[in-house]
């Protein structure tokens, strides 16, 4: 698994008050370790409250069940049983594990839900951070690898003590898509779902052609480098320029390449992907960042319906159609 900082996109919209147009409603709350925000137009208060309540309830249930930081979650139960016994799971969790397997295969192992032992070796919040040793990485890699996970209908088993599952590499994107589908099910045709800057747009805001999404400037975090227009599309960005440390003159970012066990070091500062859904956008931006400018752009270029951009200190690399989404500021 590659864990990435989704701090590279921001969404903003002032309420529309034009005559005859539905106002854009906004609700934000904290969940999944980030700020979750929904902006949407509803026909009346009843529809608005029904969707708002459904979104908050779904996210709360998802986090309670699959957060590795909650000791009573199902995911924590599976991890605690590693090397000991099988754990019974329901149909929803079977589907989550299917997603893990699919993403592992599609990314050739760049997104590995078992890679947490490697990630734990790199403490980017430590007062005096240090570089993991080759021996530590080798020992951690013994506990990593999706192909080691054992499954049978209705249960799962992590065969080595210390193995663990973590959906953090794609869980927020999955949740964004789920809440977007809730909006559609509630009859809402104009919405922006933004969970920690993983974003999916449904339709466009009332009276406007598209939702405008600001792209953070990695050289000046907190400021915008430009923006893109979204309508029925998703955007996600990966970058390691916020969570990092420097040792011996070299910067170590928090995005780990599970193939080596070390932080990514290929010149990329930020990878942004636009795709049909948020899960695909997040997977592409993360994978492209790990692969680097040349292979990363090739991956996005070869993915049907997707476009993207990778920034380095020296250049901006982008797919042929990415400019179609760019808005001149």
C-alpha positions as CSV (number, residue, x, y, z in Angstrom):
1,X,0.0,0.0,0.0
2,X,1.1,3.5,-0.7
3,X,-0.2,6.1,1.7
4,X,-0.4,9.6,0.4
5,X,-1.2,13.1,1.5
6,X,-4.4,14.3,-0.3
7,X,-3.6,18.0,0.3
8,X,-3.3,19.1,-3.2
9,X,-6.8,20.0,-4.3
10,X,-9.2,22.4,-2.7
11,X,-12.8,23.1,-3.5
12,X,-14.7,26.3,-2.9
13,X,-18.0,27.8,-3.9
14,X,-20.0,30.7,-2.5
15,X,-23.8,30.1,-2.3
16,X,-25.7,30.8,-5.4
17,X,-28.5,33.3,-4.9
18,X,-29.7,34.0,-8.4
19,X,-33.4,34.2,-8.8
20,X,-35.1,30.9,-9.7
21,X,-32.0,28.8,-8.8
22,X,-31.7,26.4,-5.9
23,X,-29.1,27.6,-3.3
24,X,-26.0,25.4,-2.8
25,X,-26.1,23.9,0.7
26,X,-23.0,23.0,2.5
27,X,-22.3,20.6,5.4
28,X,-18.9,19.8,6.8
29,X,-17.9,17.4,9.6
30,X,-14.8,15.6,10.8
31,X,-14.4,11.9,10.1
32,X,-11.8,9.4,8.8
33,X,-9.1,11.7,10.1
34,X,-10.0,14.6,7.8
35,X,-12.6,17.2,7.0
36,X,-15.6,15.8,5.0
37,X,-17.7,18.3,3.1
38,X,-20.7,18.0,0.9
39,X,-22.0,20.9,-1.2
40,X,-25.3,20.3,-3.1
41,X,-28.5,21.8,-4.4
42,X,-31.8,20.3,-3.1
43,X,-35.3,21.0,-4.1
44,X,-36.5,21.4,-0.5
45,X,-35.4,21.1,3.1
46,X,-36.7,17.6,3.4
47,X,-34.6,16.3,0.5
48,X,-31.6,18.2,1.8
49,X,-31.8,16.8,5.4
50,X,-32.5,13.3,4.1
51,X,-29.3,13.3,2.1
52,X,-27.2,15.0,4.7
53,X,-28.3,12.5,7.4
54,X,-27.7,9.6,5.0
55,X,-24.2,10.8,4.2
56,X,-23.1,11.4,7.8
57,X,-24.5,8.0,8.9
58,X,-22.9,6.1,6.1
59,X,-19.5,7.6,6.7
60,X,-19.7,7.0,10.5
61,X,-20.6,3.3,9.9
62,X,-17.8,2.9,7.3
63,X,-15.2,4.4,9.7
64,X,-16.4,2.4,12.7
65,X,-16.0,-0.8,10.7
66,X,-12.8,-0.3,8.7
67,X,-10.6,2.2,10.6
68,X,-7.4,0.6,11.8
69,X,-7.2,3.2,14.5
70,X,-10.3,1.9,16.2
71,X,-9.6,-1.1,18.4
72,X,-13.2,-2.3,18.2
73,X,-13.4,-2.1,14.3
74,X,-13.6,-5.3,12.2
75,X,-10.3,-4.4,10.6
76,X,-8.6,-4.2,13.9
77,X,-10.1,-7.6,14.8
78,X,-8.7,-9.1,11.6
79,X,-5.3,-7.6,12.3
80,X,-5.2,-8.7,15.9
81,X,-5.9,-12.3,14.7
82,X,-2.8,-12.3,12.4
83,X,-0.9,-15.5,12.8
84,X,-3.5,-17.0,15.1
85,X,-7.0,-17.7,13.6
86,X,-9.5,-17.0,10.8
87,X,-12.0,-14.1,11.2
88,X,-15.5,-14.3,10.0
89,X,-16.6,-11.4,7.6
90,X,-19.8,-10.3,5.9
91,X,-20.5,-9.8,2.3
92,X,-19.6,-6.1,2.4
93,X,-16.1,-6.9,3.7
94,X,-15.7,-9.6,1.1
95,X,-16.3,-6.8,-1.5
96,X,-13.7,-4.6,0.3
97,X,-11.2,-7.4,0.1
98,X,-12.0,-7.9,-3.6
99,X,-11.2,-4.2,-4.1
100,X,-7.8,-4.8,-2.4
101,X,-7.1,-7.7,-4.7
102,X,-8.2,-5.7,-7.8
103,X,-6.1,-2.7,-7.0
104,X,-3.0,-4.8,-6.2
105,X,-3.3,-6.4,-9.6
106,X,-4.1,-3.3,-11.5
107,X,-1.1,-1.4,-10.0
108,X,1.3,-4.3,-10.1
109,X,1.6,-4.2,-6.3
110,X,2.0,-0.4,-5.9
111,X,-1.3,-0.3,-3.9
112,X,-0.9,-3.1,-1.4
113,X,-3.3,-3.2,1.6
114,X,-0.8,-5.2,3.6
115,X,2.1,-2.7,3.4
116,X,1.5,-1.1,6.8
117,X,4.5,-2.8,8.4
118,X,6.7,-0.9,6.0
119,X,5.0,2.4,6.5
120,X,5.4,2.1,10.3
121,X,9.2,2.1,9.9
122,X,9.1,5.8,8.8
123,X,7.9,8.2,11.5
124,X,7.4,11.5,9.8
125,X,6.1,13.1,13.0
126,X,9.1,12.2,15.2
127,X,11.1,15.0,16.7
128,X,14.3,13.3,15.5
129,X,13.3,11.2,12.5
130,X,15.6,8.5,11.3
131,X,16.2,6.4,8.2
132,X,15.0,2.8,8.5
133,X,17.8,0.2,8.2
134,X,18.0,-2.4,5.4
135,X,17.5,-5.1,8.0
136,X,14.3,-3.5,9.4
137,X,12.9,-3.1,5.9
138,X,13.7,-6.8,5.1
139,X,12.0,-8.0,8.2
140,X,9.0,-5.8,7.5
141,X,8.7,-7.1,4.0
142,X,8.3,-10.6,5.3
143,X,4.9,-9.4,6.7
144,X,3.9,-7.7,3.5
145,X,2.3,-8.9,0.3
146,X,-1.3,-9.2,-0.7
147,X,-0.7,-12.7,-2.1
148,X,0.0,-13.9,1.4
149,X,-3.6,-13.1,2.5
150,X,-5.7,-16.2,2.8
151,X,-9.4,-16.1,2.0
152,X,-12.3,-18.5,1.9
153,X,-16.0,-17.7,1.7
154,X,-17.1,-15.8,4.8
155,X,-13.7,-15.5,6.4
156,X,-10.1,-14.2,6.1
157,X,-6.8,-15.0,7.7
158,X,-3.4,-13.2,7.9
159,X,-1.0,-16.0,8.3
160,X,2.0,-14.2,9.8
161,X,2.0,-12.5,13.2
162,X,2.4,-8.8,12.6
163,X,0.6,-8.7,9.3
164,X,-2.1,-6.2,9.0
165,X,-4.6,-4.7,6.6
166,X,-5.1,-1.0,6.0
167,X,-7.5,0.6,3.6
168,X,-6.0,4.0,4.1
169,X,-4.5,4.1,0.6
170,X,-8.0,4.2,-1.1
171,X,-10.6,4.3,1.7
172,X,-11.5,8.0,1.4
173,X,-11.9,7.8,-2.3
174,X,-14.1,4.7,-2.0
175,X,-16.2,6.7,0.6
176,X,-16.5,9.7,-1.7
177,X,-18.0,7.5,-4.5
178,X,-20.4,5.9,-2.0
179,X,-21.7,9.2,-0.8
180,X,-21.9,10.4,-4.4
181,X,-24.1,7.4,-5.2
182,X,-26.2,8.3,-2.1
183,X,-26.7,11.8,-3.5
184,X,-27.9,10.4,-6.8
185,X,-30.2,8.0,-5.0
186,X,-31.8,10.9,-3.1
187,X,-32.6,12.7,-6.4
188,X,-29.7,15.2,-6.2
189,X,-28.2,16.2,-9.5
190,X,-25.8,18.9,-8.4
191,X,-23.3,18.0,-5.7
192,X,-19.6,18.2,-4.8
193,X,-18.3,15.5,-2.4
194,X,-14.9,16.5,-0.9
195,X,-13.3,14.2,1.7
196,X,-9.9,15.4,2.6
197,X,-9.6,16.9,-0.9
198,X,-10.5,13.7,-2.7
199,X,-13.3,15.1,-4.8
200,X,-16.2,13.9,-7.0
201,X,-18.5,16.3,-8.8
202,X,-22.1,15.5,-9.8
203,X,-23.5,17.8,-12.5
204,X,-22.6,21.5,-12.0
205,X,-23.6,24.1,-9.5
206,X,-26.9,25.9,-10.3
207,X,-26.3,28.6,-12.9
208,X,-22.7,27.6,-13.6
209,X,-21.1,25.3,-16.2
210,X,-18.9,23.3,-13.8
211,X,-17.4,23.1,-10.3
212,X,-14.1,24.8,-10.1
213,X,-11.3,23.0,-8.1
214,X,-8.2,24.8,-7.0
215,X,-4.9,22.9,-7.4
216,X,-2.4,23.5,-4.6
217,X,1.1,24.8,-5.5
218,X,3.6,22.2,-4.0
219,X,6.3,24.9,-3.9
220,X,4.0,27.1,-1.7
221,X,1.6,24.8,0.2
222,X,-1.7,26.6,1.0
223,X,-1.7,28.6,-2.2
224,X,-3.2,27.7,-5.6
225,X,-1.2,27.1,-8.8
226,X,-4.3,27.1,-10.9
227,X,-7.7,25.4,-11.1
228,X,-9.7,22.8,-13.1
229,X,-13.3,22.6,-14.0
230,X,-15.3,19.4,-13.1
231,X,-18.7,18.1,-14.2
232,X,-19.5,14.5,-13.5
233,X,-15.8,13.8,-12.9
234,X,-13.5,13.2,-10.0
235,X,-10.0,14.6,-9.1
236,X,-7.4,13.5,-6.6
237,X,-3.8,14.5,-6.1
238,X,-0.8,12.9,-4.4
239,X,2.2,14.7,-3.0
240,X,4.8,14.3,-0.3
241,X,5.9,17.9,0.1
242,X,4.0,18.4,3.4
243,X,4.8,15.2,5.4
244,X,8.5,14.7,5.0
245,X,11.8,15.1,6.8
246,X,15.4,15.8,5.7
247,X,18.4,13.7,6.7
248,X,21.9,14.2,5.3
249,X,20.6,16.8,2.8
250,X,18.1,14.4,1.3
251,X,14.3,14.8,1.7
252,X,12.3,11.7,2.6
253,X,8.6,12.0,1.8
254,X,5.9,9.9,3.4
255,X,4.8,8.1,0.3
256,X,6.4,4.6,0.5
257,X,7.2,2.5,-2.6
258,X,6.2,-1.0,-1.4
259,X,8.5,-2.6,-4.0
260,X,11.6,-1.2,-2.2
261,X,10.3,-0.2,1.3
262,X,11.7,3.2,0.9
263,X,10.1,6.6,0.4
264,X,9.5,7.6,-3.3
265,X,12.5,9.6,-4.6
266,X,12.0,10.2,-8.3
267,X,11.7,13.9,-8.7
268,X,7.9,14.1,-8.5
269,X,6.4,16.7,-6.3
270,X,2.7,16.2,-7.1
271,X,0.6,14.0,-9.3
272,X,-3.0,14.9,-10.1
273,X,-5.5,12.7,-11.9
274,X,-9.0,13.4,-13.3
275,X,-11.2,10.3,-13.8
276,X,-14.8,9.2,-13.9
277,X,-14.9,8.3,-10.2
278,X,-12.9,9.2,-7.2
279,X,-11.4,5.7,-6.5
280,X,-10.0,5.6,-10.0
281,X,-8.6,9.1,-9.7
282,X,-7.0,8.3,-6.4
283,X,-5.4,5.1,-7.6
284,X,-4.0,6.8,-10.6
285,X,-2.6,9.8,-8.8
286,X,-0.9,7.6,-6.2
287,X,0.4,5.1,-8.7
288,X,1.7,7.8,-11.1
289,X,3.5,9.6,-8.2
290,X,5.3,6.4,-7.3
291,X,6.2,5.6,-10.9
292,X,7.5,9.1,-11.6
293,X,7.0,11.6,-14.5
294,X,7.6,9.3,-17.5
295,X,5.9,6.1,-16.5
296,X,3.3,7.9,-14.4
297,X,2.1,10.0,-17.3
298,X,2.1,6.9,-19.6
299,X,-0.1,5.1,-17.0
300,X,-2.7,7.9,-17.0
301,X,-2.5,8.3,-20.8
302,X,-3.2,4.6,-21.3
303,X,-6.2,4.6,-18.8
304,X,-9.4,5.1,-20.7
305,X,-11.2,8.4,-19.8
306,X,-8.5,9.6,-17.5
307,X,-6.2,12.6,-17.7
308,X,-3.4,13.8,-15.4
309,X,-0.4,16.0,-14.6
310,X,2.8,15.4,-12.7
311,X,4.9,18.3,-11.4
312,X,8.6,18.2,-10.7
313,X,11.0,21.0,-9.6
314,X,11.9,21.6,-13.3
315,X,8.9,20.7,-15.4
316,X,5.2,20.1,-15.7
317,X,4.3,16.8,-17.4
318,X,0.7,16.1,-18.5
319,X,-1.5,13.9,-20.6
320,X,-2.7,15.2,-24.0
321,X,-6.2,16.0,-22.8
322,X,-5.5,17.4,-19.4
323,X,-5.6,21.0,-20.7
324,X,-9.3,20.5,-21.4
325,X,-10.0,20.7,-17.7
326,X,-7.7,23.6,-16.9
327,X,-9.3,27.0,-16.0
328,X,-7.1,30.1,-16.6
329,X,-6.9,32.0,-13.4
